Amino acid sequence: MTKVKPYKNSDLGKKEQVTKMFDTISKDYDGLNRVISFGIDIKWRKKVVKIVKNGQPKSILDIATGTGDLAINLAETNASRIVGLDISPGMLNIGKEKIKAKDLDSKIEMILGDSENMPFEDNTFDAITVAFGVRNFETLDNGLKEILRVLKPGGTFVILETSMPDKTPYKQGYNFYTKNILPLIGKTFSKDRSAYKYLCESASVFPYGEALNNILRNIGFINVKDLPQTFGVATIYTASKQ
């Protein structure tokens, strides 16, 4: 897998670059997400919540929680503990404001941390989610191994990530949109022009479908499935722990 970084002329590692990028765009992130996805990302997150809810988890970890959209949605479950983990202080600060405004402080805890070296004991969480975050891991295998470690046996793991449509004309339309329209939107609304170029490039080289399924199986996950969404522009992956 080709490793794409936000800032090509920087000597920082991918992890540090991703942190810097999300800190920079944190105030624009939610609004841009709605524009870029035409609001469909809200529907995808609701599907993730439905999958998680079926397992009746008491504890949930949302990795790469960002501004907390999915963590807030997961409050609809009966879980008594929801933890949002992210490497970007800027994104977490926005998320904390949203959680406070919704009076969910007692249910959702936002933690600054590295998804590849998490501050949790083995077998801690009944369910773990990652929405649009796994492709930002510096080392994908390390991040997935950490997730497997802190997930309880029989627990649910759900990924929501961008993917590439395979069928005509969706493939051609998606390629045109990501290469021409999406960077223009990013340049217009965000002060960090590299950020949305990176988000496009990282999506184009990240493994999806059966390729990601096989990576999950090789790490040790079981019952791995992929569920393409909206003509394949995003995919929900579900897995469990032996």
N, C-alpha and C positions, 0 to 999 in steps of 0.2 A: 504494500500500500504506500503510495506517495505521501510524504509528510508535507503538508501545506502550512505555512505560517502567515500570520496577519501582516507582519512588517518584514519585507524581504531584505532590507538593508540594515536590519538590527542584529546585534550580536547576542541578544537575549534568547534564551531557550523558548520553545513553543509555549510552555506553561506560563512563563512570565509575560510573553507577548499577549496571550489570550486574556490574562488578568488585566493588563494595561488597556487592551482594546475594549473590554466590557465595562471597565471603569469609565472610559471616555464616552461610550455611547449609552450609558445606563439611563439617562434622563430621556433619551429619544426612543429607547428600545421597545417599549410597549406599543406606542403609537405606530412606529414603523412596522412592527410585526403585523398589526391589523391591516395596514395598507398593503404590505407585501403579499400577504396570504389571502387578501380579500375577506378577512375575518374567519376563514375556514379553520384556522388553527384552534379556534374555540371549540368547534365541533369535534376535532380530533382529540383534544384533551378530555372532553366529556366521555368519549369512548374508552379512554384509558382509565378514567375514574370508575366506569361501569365494570371493567375487567377486574380492577383491584377490589372493588366492593364485593364481587362474587366470592372472594376468598375470606371475607369477614375478618380482616386484619385488625389487631389491636395496636400494632406499632408500624409506622410507615416512614421510610426514608426517601426523600426526593432529592436526588443528586443533580448538580448543576441547576439548582432551583431558580437561579437568576432573580427576577423580581417577584417570585413566589406565585405565579399564576396557577401552576399545577398544584402546589401545596395548598393553596386556598381552595381550589376545586375539591381536593381530597378531604377537606373538612366535612364534606357531605357524607363521608363514610362514618362508621361507628368507632373508628380508631380513637383511642384515648391519648395517643402520642403521635405527633407528626413532626418530623425534623426536616428542615430544608438546609441543604449543604451547598455552599458555593465558594469559589476561589476569589470572587470579585467583591470587595467591600462596597463599591459603588452600587452594584446590582442589589446586594443584600439590604443596603440602606433604603432603597426604593421599596423593596419587598416588605420591610418592617413597617414602613409608613402605611402601606396598603393593608397589612394584617391588623394593625392598630385601628385603622379606620373601620374595619369590619368586625372589630371586637373579638378577634380570634387569638389574642396574645396568649391565652391560657392553653390553647390547643396546639398552636404551631410555634415551634422554636426554630429560629434561623441561626445557623452556625457557619462561621468562616472556616473553611477547611479544604484540603486537597483530596479529591476523589480517588487518587492513586495511593493515598496513605491516610486512611480515615481513622479518627479517634474513637473507634467503637470496638467492643469485644466481639469475638466470633459469635455467630448465630444470634444476633441481636434483634433483627427486624423481620416481621411477618411478610412485609411487602416492600419492594424497592422500585422506584420509577426514575427514569431519565428522559426528559423531553428536550430534544434538540441539543444534546450535550455530549453524547459519546464521541462524536467526531472532533470534539475539542480536546479530548484526552491527549496528553503528550505521548503516552504509550498505551494503545488500546488494550492490549492483553493485560497489562498491569492493573488498569482500571477495572476490567471485567473480573479479574481474580479477586480484587478487593471486594467487589460487590458480592461475589459468590461466598467469600469468607464471612461477611457480616449478615448475610441472608440466612434465616432459619431453615432447617431441613423441611421441605414441603412448602416453603414460602414462594411467593409470586414475584417475578421480575418482569417489568414491562418497560420497553424502550419505545419512544416515539421519535422518529428521525426522518429527515428528508431522504428521498430516493429519486431514481431516474425512471420516468415512464419508458416502457419498452415498445409500446404499440404506436403506429402511425394513426393520426397526425399529432397525437399528444406528445410524442418524443420530440418532434421538430418544433412544436409550439413551445414546449418547456425550455428547450435549448435556446430559442430566440429570446424568450422572456428573461432567463437567468443571465444571458450574456449581454443583452442590450438594455432591457427595461429596468431590471433590478438594480444594477450599478448606478443607473441614472437617478432612481428614487433615492438610493443611499447618498449620492452626492448632493442631491437637492435638500434633503432633510437632516443629514448628519454632518457634524464637523470632522468626523474621521472617515475620509474617503477610502482608506485601505480596508476598513472593517467589513463593508458589505461586499467588496470584491473578494475578500478572504472567505466570507460566508458562502458565496457562490462557488468559488474554486474548491473549497473543502467538501462541499456537497457533491461536486462532480467526480471526485476521486475516491470518496468513501465507499466501502463495500456495502452492498444492500441485497435484500432478498436472500437467496440461498447462500450467497457468499458470507453474509453476516451470520446466518443460521449456523453454518459450519464452524465459524470462529467461536460462537457461543458453545457449541457442542464440544469443541476441542478444549475449551476452558474447563468444562465439567458440568455445564447446565444440561438439564433434561427437558423433555416435552417442549422442544423449541418449535415455534410456529411464527410465520410472518403473515401479516394482514395488510395488503396494500390499500391505501386510501386515496380517493379523488384521482383516479386514473393513474395512480402510482407515483404522484409527486411527493408523497410521504408514506411511511410504512410503520405499522405498530408491530412490535415483536414481543412475544410472550415466552417465558421460560420458567423453569422451576429448579429446585435443588434437591438432590437425592436424599 
